[in-house]
Amino acid sequence: GTIVAAGGSGNYSWTVTGIPSDSLNYSTTGGTLTISGSPTAVSTVSFAVTVKDTTTNISVGPYTYTVPVYGTLTLPAPNPASLGPADADSAYSGKINVAGGSGNYSWTVTGLPADSLNYSATGGTLTISGTPASVTTVSFTASVKDTSTNTTVGPFTYTITVYGGLVLPAPNPTSLPAGYTSVPYTGTIGA
């Protein structure tokens, strides 16, 4: 990240305090202060900056700047257990949850059959819902972008296995044989 000084003679001296030395550092080139490194924990880093014009001996600051450090943006591995199977001609709903980041997300989903499944996104939760029309395997891709940090994860390919609707024959089907007293009985019902 950069902070740029303007005005004065163009000859600057920078003073920076409060940078965590184990994960971030700074460098200066003329009127530009650059903060760089690899933050090690979710936190808000605060530091103070003063810039001095060495020609006029005028200082500005110290001003306190903050850098929010978010957790790594992650999606579950493809085919998470929470995105379970579906039955044809039955209402379906499955969810994919993102973790980490700032909490400001934008989702991109491609490949859902428009005639039977759709998606909606609320914050970190992507919901796939609808009524699959036939026995098949639906494959689609999902990616998520943290709109605060401009970080994207994915696209990952997810699948939903759609099975035939579960049915039993109507009660008392004629396929069950009659029984007789004191005679062992066997009859079957097929699902």
HELIX and SHEET records of a PDB file:
SHEET    1   A 3 THR A   2  VAL A   4  0                                        
SHEET    2   A 3 THR A  32  GLY A  37 -1                                        
SHEET    3   A 3 LEU A  24  THR A  29 -1                                        
SHEET    1   B 3 TYR A  12  THR A  17  0                                        
SHEET    2   B 3 SER A  43  ASP A  53 -1                                        
SHEET    3   B 3 ILE A  58  VAL A  69 -1                                        
SHEET    1   C 2 GLY A  71  THR A  74  0                                        
SHEET    2   C 2 ALA A  99  GLY A 101 -1                                        
SHEET    1   D 4 ALA A  86  ASP A  87  0                                        
SHEET    2   D 4 THR A 151  TYR A 163  1                                        
SHEET    3   D 4 THR A 136  ASP A 146 -1                                        
SHEET    4   D 4 TYR A 105  THR A 110 -1                                        
SHEET    1   E 3 TYR A  92  ASN A  97  0                                        
SHEET    2   E 3 THR A 125  GLY A 130 -1                                        
SHEET    3   E 3 LEU A 117  THR A 122 -1                                        
END                                                                             
